Amino acid sequence: MNWPKHVAVVVVTIFLLTASNLSEAAKPPAGGGGGTTTSYRTVPLSSSEGLVQAVNGSGEMVGYVQGPMQAQHWTVSDTNVVISTTLDSDLVVGDQIISFDSGASDINDQGFIVGALGFYEFPDQWRPVIWNNKNGPARELPIPQGTTGEAYGISNQPLAFNGLKAVVVGRFIDRNSTPDPVTYAVAWGILDDQNFTITQPVILDVGMATPEITEYETVAMSINSSLAVVGVVEQMAHRWQLSLNWNNSTPVFSVTSTTALFPSAASSTANAINDSGDICGEASGRAYLLENVNGVLTNRTLPLLVNTSRTSTTNVLAAALDDSATPKVLGAVNVFRKSSGIIDRFYAPVLWQGTNVVDLEKSNTTTGLSPNYPTDINNSGWIVGNAWTGSIHIPAVLIPQ
């Protein structure tokens, strides 16, 4: 779910459109999640440029549309009726109510949505927020005064940890630090009380001071219901394990372990972790899957889409994965000519599972739309991202047939 990334007025529009030891939850039974589907219908969610960032287990989707940038919530029926809800983007600042640009980056199975508010022209001034439902007001996630930040991921309710509704992960940036800004990978707890209480941020890691903050500088990207978190520190993929204790009625979070996943790689990212503890991302420019096998992360080979005497494939993106026993991994590849290195297909979206790989462009049965940038997949096999119309990239979902 990756992007830069007080009365609510809600607009609803209906479109009719044709390697280390880990402690994790047990995997689903073998075969969970079913086989790999090879045919999809692509449903456009808006006529405006934009991107779907996440989909939950019920098929609720969130992301944003452009012009201006607005956070969106979508659902789609079996007959392709799309209901789009523009999320609240008003915050009280001083004695004023200000309407911000907004983007939504993740949604959990309870319908809690996280993202950020800010101004599109000033990407260094965003504020992390949570919506407790698609019609609710935006609430700021607390960060130190004078900092900015974004929320990237949210867990489902961690049932093994009493007193929590969910945990959110992201980052904040101290731009007042001298000589250069410093980025913090953080988590926030959402308490299971009537007030939807949000805890102060828990610092997972701290990046080095740097004059230019990039998306993958230092950030927590994804969290599962066992409170295992993945992200990046100084362009190196990391995994953290959170724990929760209570001091009377006060929650106390702590980081019980920190693991660098590819310490010898020139650079690496960890984009997603599922409830089985499997992790996907990129290391040294290649997509990877680390599968949790009895508490040990095992690097699995992602098969090549094309490998002939003339052409081959580079697996360049692993964006998300489901909870199958053999996880489905959503990503992208470059198809290139062996003789010259010329890329014939750039960032072609694919779906891996075990030794199988599905070409999502060729599996699309909807004319006039081409699946483009993949971002997330749920356990029903719904794939979200955007699609190319021939002139713009619009938010879209691929639904198995």
VENNORDA-V700981 format. One record per residue. N is the residue number from 0. RES is the residue in one letter. D_LAST is the distance of its C-alpha to the last C-alpha in Angstrom with 1 decimal. Layout:
# VENNORDA-V700981
n=N res=RES d_last=D_LAST
n=N res=RES d_last=D_LAST
This chain:
# VENNORDA-V700981
n=0 res=M d_last=24.6
n=1 res=N d_last=27.2
n=2 res=W d_last=29.4
n=3 res=P d_last=33.2
n=4 res=K d_last=30.5
n=5 res=H d_last=42.9
n=6 res=V d_last=41.0
n=7 res=A d_last=37.3
n=8 res=V d_last=36.4
n=9 res=V d_last=32.7
n=10 res=V d_last=31.0
n=11 res=V d_last=27.9
n=12 res=T d_last=26.0
n=13 res=I d_last=23.3
n=14 res=F d_last=21.2
n=15 res=L d_last=19.2
n=16 res=L d_last=17.0
n=17 res=T d_last=14.8
n=18 res=A d_last=36.3
n=19 res=S d_last=38.2
n=20 res=N d_last=38.5
n=21 res=L d_last=36.3
n=22 res=S d_last=36.1
n=23 res=E d_last=32.5
n=24 res=A d_last=30.5
n=25 res=A d_last=29.4
n=26 res=K d_last=26.1
n=27 res=P d_last=23.4
n=28 res=P d_last=23.7
n=29 res=A d_last=22.8
n=30 res=G d_last=19.2
n=31 res=G d_last=18.3
n=32 res=G d_last=14.9
n=33 res=G d_last=13.4
n=34 res=G d_last=12.6
n=35 res=T d_last=11.2
n=36 res=T d_last=7.6
n=37 res=T d_last=8.2
n=38 res=S d_last=5.6
n=39 res=Y d_last=5.3
n=40 res=R d_last=6.7
n=41 res=T d_last=10.2
n=42 res=V d_last=12.1
n=43 res=P d_last=15.9
n=44 res=L d_last=17.9
n=45 res=S d_last=21.3
n=46 res=S d_last=23.3
n=47 res=S d_last=25.6
n=48 res=E d_last=25.6
n=49 res=G d_last=24.4
n=50 res=L d_last=22.3
n=51 res=V d_last=20.1
n=52 res=Q d_last=21.8
n=53 res=A d_last=20.2
n=54 res=V d_last=17.6
n=55 res=N d_last=18.7
n=56 res=G d_last=17.4
n=57 res=S d_last=17.0
n=58 res=G d_last=15.0
n=59 res=E d_last=18.3
n=60 res=M d_last=18.7
n=61 res=V d_last=22.1
n=62 res=G d_last=23.7
n=63 res=Y d_last=25.9
n=64 res=V d_last=26.5
n=65 res=Q d_last=29.6
n=66 res=G d_last=32.6
n=67 res=P d_last=33.9
n=68 res=M d_last=31.8
n=69 res=Q d_last=30.4
n=70 res=A d_last=28.4
n=71 res=Q d_last=25.3
n=72 res=H d_last=23.1
n=73 res=W d_last=19.8
n=74 res=T d_last=17.4
n=75 res=V d_last=14.6
n=76 res=S d_last=13.7
n=77 res=D d_last=10.9
n=78 res=T d_last=12.7
n=79 res=N d_last=13.0
n=80 res=V d_last=16.5
n=81 res=V d_last=17.7
n=82 res=I d_last=20.8
n=83 res=S d_last=22.8
n=84 res=T d_last=25.9
n=85 res=T d_last=28.5
n=86 res=L d_last=30.1
n=87 res=D d_last=33.8
n=88 res=S d_last=35.7
n=89 res=D d_last=39.3
n=90 res=L d_last=41.7
n=91 res=V d_last=45.4
n=92 res=V d_last=47.4
n=93 res=G d_last=51.1
n=94 res=D d_last=52.0
n=95 res=Q d_last=49.2
n=96 res=I d_last=45.6
n=97 res=I d_last=43.7
n=98 res=S d_last=40.3
n=99 res=F d_last=38.5
n=100 res=D d_last=35.6
n=101 res=S d_last=32.8
n=102 res=G d_last=29.7
n=103 res=A d_last=27.5
n=104 res=S d_last=26.4
n=105 res=D d_last=24.9
n=106 res=I d_last=24.0
n=107 res=N d_last=24.3
n=108 res=D d_last=22.9
n=109 res=Q d_last=26.1
n=110 res=G d_last=25.3
n=111 res=F d_last=28.2
n=112 res=I d_last=27.7
n=113 res=V d_last=29.9
n=114 res=G d_last=30.8
n=115 res=A d_last=33.9
n=116 res=L d_last=36.2
n=117 res=G d_last=38.5
n=118 res=F d_last=39.3
n=119 res=Y d_last=37.2
n=120 res=E d_last=40.5
n=121 res=F d_last=41.6
n=122 res=P d_last=38.9
n=123 res=D d_last=41.6
n=124 res=Q d_last=42.2
n=125 res=W d_last=39.0
n=126 res=R d_last=39.1
n=127 res=P d_last=36.6
n=128 res=V d_last=35.4
n=129 res=I d_last=33.3
n=130 res=W d_last=32.0
n=131 res=N d_last=31.9
n=132 res=N d_last=29.3
n=133 res=K d_last=27.8
n=134 res=N d_last=30.8
n=135 res=G d_last=33.4
n=136 res=P d_last=36.0
n=137 res=A d_last=35.7
n=138 res=R d_last=38.0
n=139 res=E d_last=39.5
n=140 res=L d_last=39.2
n=141 res=P d_last=42.8
n=142 res=I d_last=44.0
n=143 res=P d_last=47.6
n=144 res=Q d_last=49.4
n=145 res=G d_last=49.3
n=146 res=T d_last=46.0
n=147 res=T d_last=42.6
n=148 res=G d_last=39.1
n=149 res=E d_last=35.4
n=150 res=A d_last=33.1
n=151 res=Y d_last=30.0
n=152 res=G d_last=28.5
n=153 res=I d_last=28.7
n=154 res=S d_last=28.4
n=155 res=N d_last=27.1
n=156 res=Q d_last=30.2
n=157 res=P d_last=32.1
n=158 res=L d_last=33.2
n=159 res=A d_last=35.6
n=160 res=F d_last=37.6
n=161 res=N d_last=39.2
n=162 res=G d_last=39.8
n=163 res=L d_last=36.8
n=164 res=K d_last=33.9
n=165 res=A d_last=32.4
n=166 res=V d_last=33.6
n=167 res=V d_last=33.0
n=168 res=V d_last=33.6
n=169 res=G d_last=34.6
n=170 res=R d_last=37.9
n=171 res=F d_last=41.1
n=172 res=I d_last=43.4
n=173 res=D d_last=47.2
n=174 res=R d_last=48.3
n=175 res=N d_last=51.9
n=176 res=S d_last=52.3
n=177 res=T d_last=54.8
n=178 res=P d_last=54.9
n=179 res=D d_last=51.1
n=180 res=P d_last=48.2
n=181 res=V d_last=46.8
n=182 res=T d_last=43.2
n=183 res=Y d_last=42.4
n=184 res=A d_last=39.1
n=185 res=V d_last=39.1
n=186 res=A d_last=37.5
n=187 res=W d_last=38.1
n=188 res=G d_last=37.9
n=189 res=I d_last=36.8
n=190 res=L d_last=39.0
n=191 res=D d_last=38.1
n=192 res=D d_last=40.7
n=193 res=Q d_last=41.1
n=194 res=N d_last=41.8
n=195 res=F d_last=38.7
n=196 res=T d_last=41.2
n=197 res=I d_last=40.3
n=198 res=T d_last=42.4
n=199 res=Q d_last=44.1
n=200 res=P d_last=42.2
n=201 res=V d_last=42.5
n=202 res=I d_last=43.2
n=203 res=L d_last=41.1
n=204 res=D d_last=42.7
n=205 res=V d_last=44.7
n=206 res=G d_last=44.4
n=207 res=M d_last=47.4
n=208 res=A d_last=48.9
n=209 res=T d_last=47.5
n=210 res=P d_last=48.2
n=211 res=E d_last=44.6
n=212 res=I d_last=41.7
n=213 res=T d_last=38.4
n=214 res=E d_last=34.9
n=215 res=Y d_last=35.2
n=216 res=E d_last=38.9
n=217 res=T d_last=38.9
n=218 res=V d_last=36.1
n=219 res=A d_last=34.2
n=220 res=M d_last=30.4
n=221 res=S d_last=28.6
n=222 res=I d_last=29.6
n=223 res=N d_last=28.3
n=224 res=S d_last=29.5
n=225 res=S d_last=32.2
n=226 res=L d_last=33.6
n=227 res=A d_last=33.0
n=228 res=V d_last=32.9
n=229 res=V d_last=32.1
n=230 res=G d_last=33.2
n=231 res=V d_last=35.8
n=232 res=V d_last=39.6
n=233 res=E d_last=41.3
n=234 res=Q d_last=38.3
n=235 res=M d_last=38.0
n=236 res=A d_last=35.1
n=237 res=H d_last=36.2
n=238 res=R d_last=35.3
n=239 res=W d_last=37.3
n=240 res=Q d_last=37.6
n=241 res=L d_last=38.7
n=242 res=S d_last=40.6
n=243 res=L d_last=41.9
n=244 res=N d_last=45.3
n=245 res=W d_last=47.1
n=246 res=N d_last=50.7
n=247 res=N d_last=51.6
n=248 res=S d_last=49.0
n=249 res=T d_last=48.2
n=250 res=P d_last=45.1
n=251 res=V d_last=46.0
n=252 res=F d_last=43.3
n=253 res=S d_last=44.1
n=254 res=V d_last=42.5
n=255 res=T d_last=43.1
n=256 res=S d_last=41.9
n=257 res=T d_last=41.0
n=258 res=T d_last=39.5
n=259 res=A d_last=39.3
n=260 res=L d_last=36.3
n=261 res=F d_last=37.3
n=262 res=P d_last=41.0
n=263 res=S d_last=41.9
n=264 res=A d_last=39.1
n=265 res=A d_last=40.3
n=266 res=S d_last=37.7
n=267 res=S d_last=34.6
n=268 res=T d_last=32.1
n=269 res=A d_last=30.2
n=270 res=N d_last=27.2
n=271 res=A d_last=25.6
n=272 res=I d_last=26.3
n=273 res=N d_last=24.1
n=274 res=D d_last=25.6
n=275 res=S d_last=26.3
n=276 res=G d_last=28.4
n=277 res=D d_last=26.4
n=278 res=I d_last=27.1
n=279 res=C d_last=25.7
n=280 res=G d_last=27.4
n=281 res=E d_last=29.5
n=282 res=A d_last=32.9
n=283 res=S d_last=35.2
n=284 res=G d_last=32.4
n=285 res=R d_last=29.9
n=286 res=A d_last=26.8
n=287 res=Y d_last=27.3
n=288 res=L d_last=25.9
n=289 res=L d_last=28.6
n=290 res=E d_last=27.5
n=291 res=N d_last=29.6
n=292 res=V d_last=31.0
n=293 res=N d_last=33.5
n=294 res=G d_last=34.7
n=295 res=V d_last=34.9
n=296 res=L d_last=32.8
n=297 res=T d_last=31.8
n=298 res=N d_last=30.7
n=299 res=R d_last=27.7
n=300 res=T d_last=27.2
n=301 res=L d_last=24.0
n=302 res=P d_last=23.4
n=303 res=L d_last=23.9
n=304 res=L d_last=21.3
n=305 res=V d_last=24.1
n=306 res=N d_last=27.4
n=307 res=T d_last=29.4
n=308 res=S d_last=33.1
n=309 res=R d_last=32.6
n=310 res=T d_last=29.8
n=311 res=S d_last=28.6
n=312 res=T d_last=26.7
n=313 res=T d_last=27.8
n=314 res=N d_last=25.5
n=315 res=V d_last=26.7
n=316 res=L d_last=24.5
n=317 res=A d_last=23.1
n=318 res=A d_last=22.2
n=319 res=A d_last=20.5
n=320 res=L d_last=19.3
n=321 res=D d_last=17.8
n=322 res=D d_last=19.8
n=323 res=S d_last=18.5
n=324 res=A d_last=21.5
n=325 res=T d_last=20.6
n=326 res=P d_last=19.4
n=327 res=K d_last=16.5
n=328 res=V d_last=18.5
n=329 res=L d_last=17.4
n=330 res=G d_last=19.8
n=331 res=A d_last=21.1
n=332 res=V d_last=23.2
n=333 res=N d_last=25.9
n=334 res=V d_last=26.1
n=335 res=F d_last=29.8
n=336 res=R d_last=32.4
n=337 res=K d_last=34.6
n=338 res=S d_last=37.7
n=339 res=S d_last=37.8
n=340 res=G d_last=35.4
n=341 res=I d_last=33.9
n=342 res=I d_last=30.4
n=343 res=D d_last=28.2
n=344 res=R d_last=25.0
n=345 res=F d_last=25.8
n=346 res=Y d_last=23.6
n=347 res=A d_last=20.4
n=348 res=P d_last=17.6
n=349 res=V d_last=16.3
n=350 res=L d_last=15.0
n=351 res=W d_last=17.4
n=352 res=Q d_last=17.4
n=353 res=G d_last=20.6
n=354 res=T d_last=21.3
n=355 res=N d_last=17.8
n=356 res=V d_last=17.0
n=357 res=V d_last=13.9
n=358 res=D d_last=14.8
n=359 res=L d_last=12.7
n=360 res=E d_last=14.5
n=361 res=K d_last=13.8
n=362 res=S d_last=10.0
n=363 res=N d_last=9.8
n=364 res=T d_last=9.3
n=365 res=T d_last=11.4
n=366 res=T d_last=15.0
n=367 res=G d_last=17.8
n=368 res=L d_last=16.3
n=369 res=S d_last=16.4
n=370 res=P d_last=15.3
n=371 res=N d_last=18.7
n=372 res=Y d_last=20.1
n=373 res=P d_last=18.0
n=374 res=T d_last=19.7
n=375 res=D d_last=17.8
n=376 res=I d_last=15.0
n=377 res=N d_last=14.9
n=378 res=N d_last=14.6
n=379 res=S d_last=11.2
n=380 res=G d_last=10.0
n=381 res=W d_last=10.2
n=382 res=I d_last=12.2
n=383 res=V d_last=15.0
n=384 res=G d_last=17.8
n=385 res=N d_last=18.5
n=386 res=A d_last=17.7
n=387 res=W d_last=20.4
n=388 res=T d_last=21.1
n=389 res=G d_last=23.9
n=390 res=S d_last=26.5
n=391 res=I d_last=25.4
n=392 res=H d_last=22.9
n=393 res=I d_last=21.2
n=394 res=P d_last=19.4
n=395 res=A d_last=15.6
n=396 res=V d_last=12.5
n=397 res=L d_last=9.3
n=398 res=I d_last=6.5
n=399 res=P d_last=3.8
n=400 res=Q d_last=0.0
